[in-house]
Amino acid sequence: MDKSSEQLIKEELLLRDYLATDRTMLSIDRTFLSYVRTALTLFVAGISLIKFFDSYLIEIIGWLLIPFGILTFIIGLQRCL
């Protein structure tokens, strides 16, 4: 191999590594947003069950969903940040 082809291979590896790092960061961001989406869904579902239904059992389920939503958000923060 001549010098120019070796330099080209090194540049490609550097670019490939740079792009892999970018993909990894985007993946981490996407995972964090999934945790936030799930946490908000659990939280809003809990509030909705409490506000719109009068059944005691459904109200208990609503009160359980709210802390699960908060816990999901905290777990997402710990894992992704």
N, C-alpha and C positions, 0 to 999 in steps of 0.2 A: 504494500500500500504506500502511496505517496503521502506527503505531509498534508496536502489539502483535503484528501479524503478522510484522514484521521481527525483533522480539525472539524470537518463537517459532522462526523459521527459524534464527537464530543459535544458539539453545539446541539445536535438533535437530542442527545441524552439530557442535556441541561434543560432544553425546552420541554421535553417529555416530563421530566421531574417537576418543572415549574407548573405545568398543566395538571399533573397529578395532585400537587399541593392545592391548587385552586379547586379541583373537583372534590377533594377531601373537605375543604372548608365549606363549600356549598352543601355538601352532604350533612355536615354537622349543623349548619343553619337550618336545613330542611327538617332534620330530626327534632331540633328545638321547637320549630314552628308546629310540628306534629304534636309535641307534648302540650304546647300552649292551646292548640285547637281542642285537644281531648279534655284538658282541664276546664276550659271555658264551657264545653258541651256538658260536662258533668255538673258544673256549678249552676249553669242556667237551667238544666233539667231539674236539679234539686229545688231551685227557687220556684220553677213553674209547678212542680208537683205540690209544693206547700201552698202556693197562692190559689191554684185553680181547682183543687180537689178537697173535699171535706172528709174523706175517709181517713180514719186514724192510721191505718196501715200504710196508706200511700203517703201520708204526711211524714211518717217515720222514715220511709224510704227516701223522701226528699231531704230530710235532715241528715241522712247518711251520705247522700251524694255530694253535698256541699263540702264536707271535709275531704272526701275522696278527690274532688276536683282541686282543692288547695294542695293536697299531698302530691297529686300528679304534677302540678306546676313546680313544686319544690324539687321533686325528683328530676324533672326535666332541667331545672337550673343547675343542679349538682352534676348531672351527667354531661351536659353540653357546654357549660361555661367554665 
